[in-house]
Protein backbone atom coordinates (compact mmCIF):
# COMPACT_ATOMS: atom_id res chain seq x y z
CA UNK A 1 0.00 0.00 0.00
CA UNK A 2 1.44 3.38 -1.02
CA UNK A 3 1.34 6.45 1.18
CA UNK A 4 -1.40 7.88 -1.09
CA UNK A 5 -3.54 4.81 -0.45
CA UNK A 6 -2.97 4.66 3.32
CA UNK A 7 -6.14 5.41 5.31
CA UNK A 8 -6.20 8.68 7.20
CA UNK A 9 -5.47 8.40 10.90
CA UNK A 10 -8.48 9.35 12.97
CA UNK A 11 -8.17 12.71 14.77
CA UNK A 12 -8.79 12.46 18.52
CA UNK A 13 -8.91 15.30 21.02
CA UNK A 14 -9.28 16.04 24.70
CA UNK A 15 -12.54 17.97 24.93
CA UNK A 16 -13.03 18.28 28.70
CA UNK A 17 -10.99 18.07 31.90
CA UNK A 18 -11.88 18.21 35.58
CA UNK A 19 -10.07 17.51 38.84
CA UNK A 20 -10.66 17.61 42.58
CA UNK A 21 -9.29 20.14 45.02
CA UNK A 22 -6.29 18.12 46.18
CA UNK A 23 -5.98 17.71 49.94
CA UNK A 24 -3.65 16.17 52.47
CA UNK A 25 -6.41 13.82 53.59
CA UNK A 26 -9.97 12.93 52.57
CA UNK A 27 -10.74 10.54 55.42
CA UNK A 28 -14.32 11.76 55.54
CA UNK A 29 -15.05 10.47 52.01
CA UNK A 30 -14.57 7.24 50.07
CA UNK A 31 -12.97 6.93 46.64
CA UNK A 32 -16.44 6.96 45.06
CA UNK A 33 -17.49 10.10 46.95
CA UNK A 34 -14.23 11.79 45.96
CA UNK A 35 -14.64 10.78 42.32
CA UNK A 36 -18.32 11.48 41.63
CA UNK A 37 -18.17 15.32 41.55
CA UNK A 38 -15.30 15.14 39.05
CA UNK A 39 -17.22 12.78 36.77
CA UNK A 40 -20.32 14.99 36.96
CA UNK A 41 -18.26 18.10 36.16
CA UNK A 42 -16.46 16.66 33.15
CA UNK A 43 -19.71 15.36 31.67
CA UNK A 44 -21.43 18.70 32.31
CA UNK A 45 -18.71 20.51 30.35
CA UNK A 46 -19.72 18.61 27.22
CA UNK A 47 -23.42 18.08 27.90
CA UNK A 48 -22.93 14.33 27.62
CA UNK A 49 -24.57 11.68 29.77
CA UNK A 50 -23.07 8.37 30.81
CA UNK A 51 -25.10 6.61 28.13
CA UNK A 52 -23.44 8.80 25.47
CA UNK A 53 -19.91 7.59 26.33
CA UNK A 54 -18.64 4.87 24.01
CA UNK A 55 -15.75 3.64 26.17
CA UNK A 56 -14.65 4.13 29.78
CA UNK A 57 -11.15 3.49 31.13
CA UNK A 58 -9.75 4.12 34.61
CA UNK A 59 -6.40 4.10 36.37
CA UNK A 60 -5.78 3.36 40.05
CA UNK A 61 -3.77 1.15 42.41
CA UNK A 62 -4.98 -1.73 44.56
CA UNK A 63 -1.86 -1.27 46.72
CA UNK A 64 -2.99 2.22 47.71
CA UNK A 65 -6.53 1.05 48.39
CA UNK A 66 -5.33 -2.00 50.31
CA UNK A 67 -7.72 -4.40 48.60
CA UNK A 68 -7.94 -6.38 45.37
CA UNK A 69 -10.10 -5.16 42.46
CA UNK A 70 -10.72 -1.88 44.25
CA UNK A 71 -11.49 -0.17 40.94
CA UNK A 72 -14.79 -2.05 40.69
CA UNK A 73 -16.13 -0.06 43.66
CA UNK A 74 -15.24 3.20 41.90
CA UNK A 75 -17.49 2.20 39.02
CA UNK A 76 -20.39 3.12 41.29
CA UNK A 77 -19.41 6.71 40.57
CA UNK A 78 -19.90 6.12 36.83
CA UNK A 79 -23.27 4.47 37.32
CA UNK A 80 -24.47 0.89 37.13
CA UNK A 81 -26.94 1.50 34.32
CA UNK A 82 -26.87 1.46 31.36
CA UNK A 83 -24.11 -1.18 30.97
CA UNK A 84 -20.84 0.29 29.74
CA UNK A 85 -17.79 -0.79 27.76
CA UNK A 86 -15.10 -0.49 30.44
CA UNK A 87 -11.43 -1.22 31.08
CA UNK A 88 -8.88 -0.49 33.80
CA UNK A 89 -5.10 -0.14 34.14
CA UNK A 90 -3.08 -0.56 37.33
CA UNK A 91 -1.22 2.62 36.40
CA UNK A 92 -1.52 6.37 36.39
CA UNK A 93 -4.55 7.57 34.48
CA UNK A 94 -2.29 8.82 31.66
CA UNK A 95 -1.90 5.19 30.62
CA UNK A 96 -5.66 4.73 30.79
CA UNK A 97 -5.91 7.67 28.39
CA UNK A 98 -3.47 5.91 26.06
CA UNK A 99 -5.70 2.83 26.03
CA UNK A 100 -8.79 4.95 25.37
CA UNK A 101 -6.96 6.76 22.56
CA UNK A 102 -6.13 3.44 20.85
CA UNK A 103 -9.75 2.33 21.29
CA UNK A 104 -11.02 5.44 19.52
CA UNK A 105 -8.43 4.99 16.75
CA UNK A 106 -10.03 1.65 15.87
CA UNK A 107 -13.37 3.34 15.28
CA UNK A 108 -15.14 1.21 17.89
CA UNK A 109 -16.19 4.35 19.78
CA UNK A 110 -16.45 8.09 19.16
CA UNK A 111 -16.16 9.24 22.78
CA UNK A 112 -14.29 8.00 25.84
CA UNK A 113 -14.31 8.85 29.54
CA UNK A 114 -10.96 8.47 31.30
CA UNK A 115 -10.58 8.92 35.04
CA UNK A 116 -8.10 8.10 37.78
CA UNK A 117 -7.81 8.60 41.51
CA UNK A 118 -5.58 7.91 44.47
CA UNK A 119 -5.86 8.12 48.23
CA UNK A 120 -2.35 8.16 49.68
CA UNK A 121 -3.27 9.52 53.10
CA UNK A 122 -4.45 6.31 54.84
CA UNK A 123 -1.04 4.55 54.75
CA UNK A 124 2.68 5.13 54.34
CA UNK A 125 3.16 6.07 50.70
CA UNK A 126 6.95 5.82 50.94
CA UNK A 127 6.62 2.16 51.98
CA UNK A 128 3.85 1.30 49.50
CA UNK A 129 5.89 2.51 46.53
CA UNK A 130 8.69 0.04 47.35
CA UNK A 131 6.41 -2.64 45.85
CA UNK A 132 7.33 -1.25 42.42
CA UNK A 133 10.95 -2.29 42.83
CA UNK A 134 12.78 -5.36 41.61
CA UNK A 135 11.51 -8.04 44.04
CA UNK A 136 14.78 -9.99 44.21
CA UNK A 137 17.57 -7.46 44.61
CA UNK A 138 16.14 -4.03 45.48
CA UNK A 139 12.76 -4.36 47.22
CA UNK A 140 14.17 -6.47 50.12
CA UNK A 141 16.39 -3.49 51.01
CA UNK A 142 13.27 -1.31 51.43
CA UNK A 143 14.64 1.87 49.83
CA UNK A 144 11.70 4.26 49.87
CA UNK A 145 10.70 6.63 47.08
CA UNK A 146 12.40 9.70 48.58
CA UNK A 147 15.68 7.85 49.20
CA UNK A 148 15.76 6.72 45.57
CA UNK A 149 14.92 10.21 44.33
CA UNK A 150 17.75 11.56 46.52
CA UNK A 151 20.12 9.05 44.92
CA UNK A 152 19.08 10.36 41.53
CA UNK A 153 19.43 13.99 42.61
CA UNK A 154 22.91 13.39 44.02
CA UNK A 155 24.00 11.73 40.78
CA UNK A 156 22.75 14.79 38.91
CA UNK A 157 24.67 17.13 41.22
CA UNK A 158 27.83 15.02 40.98
CA UNK A 159 27.58 15.19 37.18
CA UNK A 160 27.51 18.99 37.36
CA UNK A 161 24.02 19.38 35.91
CA UNK A 162 22.50 21.17 38.91
CA UNK A 163 23.02 22.11 42.56
CA UNK A 164 20.89 22.56 45.67
CA UNK A 165 20.10 26.28 45.09
CA UNK A 166 18.97 25.50 41.54
CA UNK A 167 16.70 22.74 42.83
CA UNK A 168 15.26 25.11 45.43
CA UNK A 169 14.46 27.56 42.63
CA UNK A 170 12.50 24.87 40.77
CA UNK A 171 10.35 24.21 43.83
CA UNK A 172 9.80 27.91 44.52
CA UNK A 173 8.80 28.63 40.93
CA UNK A 174 6.38 25.71 40.78
CA UNK A 175 4.54 26.67 43.95
CA UNK A 176 4.47 30.34 42.98
CA UNK A 177 2.84 29.40 39.67
CA UNK A 178 0.35 27.22 41.56
CA UNK A 179 -1.04 30.33 43.27
CA UNK A 180 -3.37 30.76 40.30
CA UNK A 181 -4.45 27.10 40.44
CA UNK A 182 -7.47 26.70 42.74
CA UNK A 183 -6.97 22.91 42.92
CA UNK A 184 -3.33 22.92 44.10
CA UNK A 185 -2.46 21.56 47.53
CA UNK A 186 0.71 23.64 48.06
CA UNK A 187 1.06 27.14 46.66
CA UNK A 188 2.76 30.46 47.24
CA UNK A 189 5.91 31.14 49.21
CA UNK A 190 6.72 27.99 51.18
CA UNK A 191 10.00 27.50 53.11
CA UNK A 192 12.33 25.05 51.38
CA UNK A 193 12.83 23.29 54.72
CA UNK A 194 15.39 20.88 56.09
CA UNK A 195 16.93 17.86 54.44
CA UNK A 196 14.64 14.84 54.24
CA UNK A 197 17.26 12.66 52.56
CA UNK A 198 20.32 14.54 51.32
CA UNK A 199 20.43 16.41 49.02
CA UNK A 200 16.63 16.66 48.92
CA UNK A 201 14.89 19.06 51.28
CA UNK A 202 11.19 19.25 52.07
CA UNK A 203 10.63 21.71 49.23
CA UNK A 204 12.21 19.32 46.73
CA UNK A 205 9.58 16.67 47.44
CA UNK A 206 5.92 16.46 46.44
CA UNK A 207 3.07 16.73 48.92
CA UNK A 208 1.27 13.55 49.91
CA UNK A 209 -2.40 13.92 49.17
CA UNK A 210 -5.63 12.55 47.80
CA UNK A 211 -7.27 13.47 44.54
CA UNK A 212 -8.96 12.45 41.31
CA UNK A 213 -9.16 13.65 37.72
CA UNK A 214 -11.12 12.91 34.57
CA UNK A 215 -10.99 13.78 30.88
CA UNK A 216 -13.25 13.12 27.92
CA UNK A 217 -11.85 12.20 24.51
CA UNK A 218 -13.75 12.56 21.27
CA UNK A 219 -12.97 11.80 17.64
CA UNK A 220 -13.25 13.95 14.53
CA UNK A 221 -16.21 16.30 14.12
CA UNK A 222 -17.69 14.92 17.34
CA UNK A 223 -14.86 16.68 19.17
CA UNK A 224 -15.68 20.01 17.52
CA UNK A 225 -19.34 19.58 18.45
CA UNK A 226 -18.42 19.11 22.12
CA UNK A 227 -15.67 21.71 22.53
CA UNK A 228 -15.08 25.16 21.02
CA UNK A 229 -11.33 24.52 20.75
CA UNK A 230 -10.41 20.83 21.11
CA UNK A 231 -6.90 19.82 22.20
CA UNK A 232 -5.96 17.43 19.40
CA UNK A 233 -3.62 14.60 20.33
CA UNK A 234 -1.03 14.88 17.55
CA UNK A 235 1.11 12.12 19.01
CA UNK A 236 1.41 9.96 22.11
CA UNK A 237 3.86 7.25 23.10
CA UNK A 238 5.24 5.59 26.21
CA UNK A 239 8.52 3.77 26.92
CA UNK A 240 10.24 2.11 29.87
CA UNK A 241 13.72 1.97 31.36
CA UNK A 242 15.47 -1.17 32.59
CA UNK A 243 14.02 -2.45 35.86
CA UNK A 244 17.42 -2.65 37.54
CA UNK A 245 18.47 0.76 38.86
CA UNK A 246 22.12 -0.25 38.75
CA UNK A 247 22.18 -0.61 34.98
CA UNK A 248 20.67 2.85 34.35
CA UNK A 249 22.19 6.30 34.04
CA UNK A 250 20.05 8.08 36.61
CA UNK A 251 21.06 11.50 35.27
CA UNK A 252 19.30 10.87 31.95
CA UNK A 253 15.91 9.64 30.73
CA UNK A 254 16.33 7.97 27.32
CA UNK A 255 12.82 6.49 27.51
CA UNK A 256 11.35 9.99 27.78
CA UNK A 257 13.42 11.14 24.83
CA UNK A 258 12.35 8.16 22.72
CA UNK A 259 8.68 8.56 23.66
CA UNK A 260 8.88 12.25 22.73
CA UNK A 261 10.51 11.41 19.40
CA UNK A 262 7.81 8.83 18.57
CA UNK A 263 5.08 11.30 19.61
CA UNK A 264 6.50 13.97 17.26
CA UNK A 265 7.47 16.36 20.03
CA UNK A 266 10.65 17.45 18.25
CA UNK A 267 9.03 18.15 14.88
CA UNK A 268 7.72 21.58 15.90
CA UNK A 269 8.32 23.80 18.94
CA UNK A 270 5.94 23.68 21.87
CA UNK A 271 4.97 26.71 23.95
CA UNK A 272 3.91 24.81 27.10
CA UNK A 273 5.13 21.69 28.88
CA UNK A 274 3.35 20.01 31.77
CA UNK A 275 5.96 17.69 33.28
CA UNK A 276 5.17 15.01 35.84
CA UNK A 277 8.26 15.63 37.95
CA UNK A 278 7.42 14.80 41.59
CA UNK A 279 10.95 15.81 42.68
CA UNK A 280 12.78 18.98 41.65
CA UNK A 281 15.79 17.11 40.25
CA UNK A 282 13.50 15.18 37.90
CA UNK A 283 12.41 18.40 36.21
CA UNK A 284 16.07 19.09 35.39
CA UNK A 285 16.39 15.64 33.80
CA UNK A 286 13.15 15.94 31.84
CA UNK A 287 13.98 19.42 30.53
CA UNK A 288 17.23 18.05 29.07
CA UNK A 289 15.63 14.89 27.66
CA UNK A 290 12.80 16.87 26.04
CA UNK A 291 15.08 19.70 24.80
CA UNK A 292 12.97 22.38 26.45
CA UNK A 293 14.41 25.86 26.27
CA UNK A 294 13.74 28.88 28.45
CA UNK A 295 11.05 30.02 25.99
CA UNK A 296 8.80 27.09 26.97
CA UNK A 297 6.42 27.63 29.90
CA UNK A 298 7.03 24.63 32.18
CA UNK A 299 4.35 23.55 34.67
CA UNK A 300 2.25 26.74 34.74
CA UNK A 301 -0.20 24.77 36.91
CA UNK A 302 2.47 24.18 39.56
CA UNK A 303 3.00 20.57 38.53
CA UNK A 304 3.38 17.60 40.85
CA UNK A 305 5.33 19.73 43.36
CA UNK A 306 2.08 21.58 44.07
CA UNK A 307 -0.29 18.57 44.00
CA UNK A 308 0.69 14.94 43.54
CA UNK A 309 -2.27 12.57 43.87
CA UNK A 310 -0.66 9.24 43.05
CA UNK A 311 -2.26 7.54 40.03
CA UNK A 312 -3.86 10.81 38.90
CA UNK A 313 -0.94 13.28 38.68
CA UNK A 314 0.10 12.13 35.19
CA UNK A 315 -3.43 12.37 33.79
CA UNK A 316 -3.64 15.83 35.35
CA UNK A 317 -0.58 16.90 33.36
CA UNK A 318 -2.40 15.98 30.14
CA UNK A 319 -5.57 17.63 31.37
CA UNK A 320 -3.81 20.85 32.39
CA UNK A 321 -2.06 21.07 29.01
CA UNK A 322 -5.37 20.47 27.21
CA UNK A 323 -7.17 23.06 29.35
CA UNK A 324 -4.64 25.73 28.33
CA UNK A 325 -5.39 24.94 24.68
CA UNK A 326 -9.15 25.08 25.39
CA UNK A 327 -8.73 28.55 26.96
CA UNK A 328 -6.47 29.80 24.17
CA UNK A 329 -3.44 30.15 26.47
CA UNK A 330 -1.47 27.63 24.41
CA UNK A 331 -1.34 26.48 20.79
CA UNK A 332 0.96 23.45 21.00
CA UNK A 333 1.70 21.77 24.32
CA UNK A 334 3.64 18.78 25.57
CA UNK A 335 2.40 16.64 28.46
CA UNK A 336 4.48 14.06 30.32
CA UNK A 337 3.58 11.36 32.83
CA UNK A 338 5.81 9.02 34.78
CA UNK A 339 5.50 5.96 36.98
CA UNK A 340 7.95 3.90 38.98
CA UNK A 341 11.21 4.84 40.72
CA UNK A 342 13.55 7.47 39.24
CA UNK A 343 11.47 8.11 36.10
CA UNK A 344 11.30 4.43 35.16
CA UNK A 345 8.24 4.58 32.89
CA UNK A 346 7.45 7.65 30.82
CA UNK A 347 4.63 8.77 28.56
CA UNK A 348 4.70 11.83 26.31
CA UNK A 349 1.73 13.38 24.51
CA UNK A 350 1.72 16.31 22.09
CA UNK A 351 -1.48 18.40 22.05
CA UNK A 352 -2.40 21.08 19.56
CA UNK A 353 -5.26 23.51 19.05
CA UNK A 354 -6.82 24.54 15.75
CA UNK A 355 -5.15 27.58 14.14
CA UNK A 356 -6.53 30.91 15.30
N, C-alpha and C positions, 0 to 999 in steps of 0.2 A: 504494500500500500504506500503510495507516494504521500508527501506532505500535503499536496492539494486535496487528496482524497481522505485524509485523516479527519475523523469527526471532531467537531469543535468541543472543547472542554467546557463543561457546564460552569457558569459563573455562580459563585456562592458568596453570601455576605452575612456579616453580623448585623442584625437589624434592631436589636434591643439588648440592654445590659442593666442588671440591677444587683445590688449587694446589700448586706446588712451593715448596721453600725457595729464595727468590730470592738469587742470588749474583752477585758481580762478574764471575765467569767460570766457564764450564762446558766448558773446552777438552777435558776428558777424556771428554766424552760428546757424542753427536750429538743432533740435534733429536728423533729417534725415541726414543732412550734417555732423554732428558729428559722426554718426553711420556708414555711408557708407564705409569710409576707413577701419574701423575695420572688417566689413563683407568681404570686398574684400581681406584683408590680411589673414584672417583665412581660407578662401576658397583657396587662392593661396598656402598656406602651404601644402594642401593636393592634390591640382590639381583638386578639385571638382568644379562643377558648381551648380548653384541654382537648376537646374533640377535633379541633382543627390542626393539631400537631401531628405530623406524620411519623416522627421518630423521637424517642426520648433516651438520653444517655446521661449517666451520673458518674461522679468520681468521689470516692471516700475511702476510709481505712477502717477495717475491722479491728486493727490493733488499737487505734485511738478509742473506738467505741467499747472495746473490751468484750465483744461477743461476735460470733460468726454470723454471716449474712445480715449484718446490721443495716445494709442499704435497703433491704426489703421493707423495713419499718418506715424509712423515709418516703417510700412510695405513697404512703398515706397523704403526704402533702401534695402529691400530684393529683390524687383522686383515684378511687377504685373503679369508677365507671365513667365513660365507656372503656372497654379494654384497650390497652395501648401496646404499641411496638416499642419494647424497652430493652436497654442493655446497661451494663455497669462495668467500670474499670476500677481496680484497686490501685488508683493513681490519683494524682492531681487532676482536677477537672479539665485542664488544658488537653490532656490525653483523651478525655471523653469527647471534647470538641473535635479532636482529630478523627475519632471514630465516626462521629456524626457527619463530619465533612465528607468522609469517604462514602458514607451511606447516601448522602444527597448526590454525590457524583454519579452513582449508579443509576439515578433516576427513580429509585424506589420510593422516594419521598420528596416533597417540595419544601417542607419546613421541619425544623428539629429544635427541641428544647434540650439544653445542656445545663446541668447544675452540679454543684459540688459543695461540700460543707465539711467542717472539722471542729470538734470540741477538744481542745488540748488541755483545758483547765482541770478536768477531774483527776488526772494522773501526772506522772513525771515525764514530760515530753522528751527530755534529754535521755532518759533510759529507754523509752519506747522506740526511739529512732535507731537505737543500736541493733534492732532486729533487721535493719536493712543491710547489715554488714555481712561480709563473708563468714559463714557459720563455722568454718573450721579453724581459721587462723586469726581473724580479727575480732569477731563478736565475743569470743570467750574472754578477751581482755577488757571488755566493757568500756571502750573509749566512747564518750558521749559526743553529741553533735557539736557542742561548742569546742571541745578539746580538738576534734578533727579540723574544725574551721580555723582554730588557732594554729595548728600545724601548717595548714595551707597559707595562712597569713604570714607566718614566720618565713616560710619558703619564699614568698613573694618579696618580703623585706630583704632577705639575704641575697636575693637575685638583683637587688637594686631597683625594683620596679615601683616601690612605694615606701612610705615610712609611717610612723604612728600619727604625726600631725596631719598627713594627707588623708589617712583613714578617718580621723576625727572630722575633717572637713566634709567628707562624703556623708557621714551621719548627720552632721549639722544641716547641710544643704537639703537632704531628703526630708527631714522633719520640719524644716522651714517651709518647703514646698507643700507639705501636707496640711499646712494651716488652712488652705483653701479647700481641703477635702473633708466634707462633713462626716465621712465614714471612718476616717483614720483613728487609730487607737492612741498613737503618740504623735504630737505635733508641737511646733513652736520651738522655743529655746529650751533645750533639755541638757542638763550637765552631762558631760561625756563619761563621768564616773570613774570608778576604780577598775583595776584589772580583774576580769573574771577568770580567764586563762590567758597568760601572756602570749602574744602582745595584744589580745583583744580586751577592750574595756566594755563596760555596760553599754555605752553608746554605739559600739561596733556590732552589737547583737540585736536580733529582732525581738519584738515583744511576743510573749506567749499569750494567745487569745483565741477566742471562738468566733466563728463567722461562716457565712455562706454567700454564694454568688450564683447567678444564672444568666445565660445568654440565649437568644433565639437566632437561629440560622435560617436563611431562606434562599431559594435559588431563582436566578433569572429575574423576569418581570415581577414575580411574586415578591421579591425583595424590595423592588421600587414601589410596589403597592403598599407595603407595610412600613416603609421608612423613607423620609424625605431625602436623606443622603446616606445610603447604605455604605458600610465599610467592607469593601470587596476583599476577599481572601485571595491575593494574587499568588501566594505560595505558602506552603507549610510543610515542615519536615521535622523529624526527631531522630536523634542518634544517641549512642551510649558509649561511655568509656569502659575500659577494662574494670572488672570487679575488684581486682587486687589493687589496693592503694599504693603498694610498693613498686608497681610496674608503671605508674603514671607520673607525668610531670605535673605536679600540683600547681605550678605557676601558669599553666596554659589550659585551654579548653578546646582541643581539636574537634570534639564532637559538636560543640556549638558552632564552630567555624564551618564545618561540613554541612550541618543542618541549615545554616544561613545561606550557604552557597546553593544547596539544592532548592531552597525556598525562593531564590532569586533576589536575596537581600542586597547583593553587591552589584546588581545590574543598574540600579538607579539610586540616587541618594534618598535617604529618609530624613524627615524633619523632627521626628519624635521616636524615642525608644523607651518602652516600658520593660525594664529588666527585673527578673525575679532573682534578686541578689539578697538573700537574707542576712549576709554579713558584708561589712563594708569592703573587705578585701576582694570579695567575689565580684563586686562592681568593677574594680580595676581590671580583673581578668577578663570579664565579659566585654568591657569597652575595647580592649586590645583584640580579642578574638573576632569581634564584630566590626572592627575598623571604624569606630564611632569617633568623630572629631568633636571639637568644642562647639561647632555650629548645630549639633543635634541636642535637642532638649531631652535629657535623660530623667526618667521617673518624675514627671511633673505632678503625679498623684502622691508622691512620697515613697512609693515602692513598698517592698516588704519590710523595710526598716521602720515604717510607720504603722503597718498592719500586716500581720503574717499568719492568717488562719491556715493551718496546715491542711492540705488537700484542696484548698480554694485559692491560694495566693497566686498560682500560675494562671488559672482561668481569669482571675481579676486583672492580671497584666494585659491579657488579650481584650478583656472588656473595657478597661480604661483607655487603651489605645483606640479601640473602636468608637468609644464615646467621644473622644476628641475629634474624630473624623465626622461623627454625626453632628457635632456642634459647629463644625467649620474651623476648629482650632488647629487642625492638622490635615494635610493632603495625602501623605504617605508615611506610614508608621510601622515600626518593627516591634513585635512583642515576643518576649522570651519567657519560658517556664523551665524550672529545673526540679529534679527529684533525686534523692539519694545523697550520700556524703560527698562533700567537696565537688559539687557540680558534676555528679556522675552521669545523670541522664538529662538531656537538654532538648527542648523543642523551640523552634523559631517559626514565627508566622509573619508574613508581610501583608499589611492591610492598606487599602488605597480607596480614596473617595473619587466620585465622578468629577471631571474637570469643572471648574467654576467660571 
